[in-house]
């Protein structure tokens, strides 16, 4: 015969087991949603080296919709482990060019003479 005390203990143990299982499920589901909510620009930004961030910002300003699509694709490849190497500015620029988006970057020509940095305009003024 089962005493009423024994069934109460079993019931409490069963409740505790169910509560632990629910906590575990909740914890794993929140971890999954955290990884899903990760911003693709942050994922790609961590892989950029050199002038990569400069190219990305120029692309966002010049072609915002195309940049979103390309960066989402790159972020997916990075998350899936298909891209493991850092992405240089030159490589990112070539990726955009491959899709037909020529990103214009600010370019400066400077000269170093006697420890001083001079722009192209300053250099030409001196020589004329």
C-alpha positions in Angstrom: 0.0 0.0 0.0 1.2 3.5 -0.8 1.0 6.0 2.0 -0.3 9.5 1.2 3.0 11.0 2.2 4.8 8.9 -0.3 2.6 10.0 -3.2 3.0 13.7 -2.2 6.8 13.3 -2.3 6.6 11.6 -5.7 4.3 14.3 -6.9 6.8 17.0 -5.8 9.7 15.2 -7.4 7.8 15.0 -10.6 7.0 18.7 -10.5 10.7 19.5 -9.9 11.7 17.3 -12.8 9.2 19.0 -15.2 10.3 22.4 -13.9 14.0 21.6 -14.6 13.1 20.3 -18.1 11.2 23.6 -18.9 14.1 25.7 -17.6 16.5 23.8 -19.9 14.2 24.2 -22.9 13.8 27.9 -22.2 17.5 28.4 -21.9 18.3 26.6 -25.2 15.5 28.5 -27.0 16.9 31.9 -25.8 20.4 31.0 -26.9 19.0 30.2 -30.4 17.2 33.4 -30.6 20.3 35.4 -29.5 22.3 33.9 -32.4 19.5 34.5 -34.9 19.2 38.2 -33.9 22.9 38.9 -34.5 23.3 41.8 -36.8 24.8 40.8 -40.2 26.9 44.0 -40.3 28.5 43.1 -37.0 29.2 39.5 -38.1 30.9 40.8 -41.3 32.5 43.7 -39.5 34.4 41.4 -37.2 36.0 39.7 -40.3 37.1 42.9 -42.0 40.7 44.0 -42.1 42.6 46.8 -43.7 40.3 49.2 -45.5 37.4 46.8 -45.3 35.4 49.0 -42.9 36.0 52.0 -45.2 34.7 50.0 -48.2 31.7 48.8 -46.3 30.7 52.3 -45.2 31.1 53.7 -48.7 29.0 50.8 -50.0 26.3 51.5 -47.5 26.2 55.2 -48.5 26.2 54.6 -52.3 24.2 51.3 -52.6 22.3 50.8 -49.4 19.8 48.1 -50.7 22.5 46.1 -52.5 24.8 46.3 -49.5 22.2 44.9 -47.2 21.7 41.9 -49.5 25.4 41.2 -50.1 26.2 41.6 -46.4 23.4 39.3 -45.4 24.8 36.7 -47.8 28.4 37.1 -46.4 27.1 36.9 -42.8 25.4 33.7 -43.6 28.5 32.2 -45.2 30.6 33.3 -42.1 28.1 31.8 -39.7 28.0 28.5 -41.6 31.8 28.4 -41.6 32.2 28.8 -45.3 34.3 31.9 -44.9 37.0 31.6 -42.2 39.7 34.0 -43.5 39.6 37.8 -42.8 38.1 39.9 -45.6 40.3 42.7 -46.8 39.1 46.0 -48.2 40.3 45.0 -51.7 38.4 41.7 -51.5 35.2 43.3 -50.4 35.5 45.9 -53.2 36.0 43.1 -55.7 32.9 41.3 -54.3 30.8 44.4 -54.9 32.3 44.8 -58.4 31.5 41.2 -59.2 27.8 42.1 -58.6 28.1 45.2 -60.7 28.4 47.8 -58.0 31.5 50.0 -58.5 32.1 51.6 -55.1 33.9 55.0 -55.3 36.4 55.5 -52.5 38.1 58.8 -51.5 41.6 58.7 -52.8 44.4 61.0 -51.8 47.9 61.3 -53.3 50.5 62.5 -50.9 54.2 63.0 -51.1 56.7 62.7 -48.2 59.6 65.0 -48.5 62.0 65.8 -45.7 59.7 64.4 -43.0 56.7 66.4 -44.2 53.6 65.1 -45.9 52.3 67.2 -48.8 49.3 66.8 -51.0 49.5 66.6 -54.8 48.2 70.2 -55.0 50.9 71.5 -52.7 53.6 69.6 -54.5 52.6 71.0 -57.9 52.4 74.6 -56.5 56.0 74.3 -55.2 57.3 73.0 -58.6 55.6 75.7 -60.7 
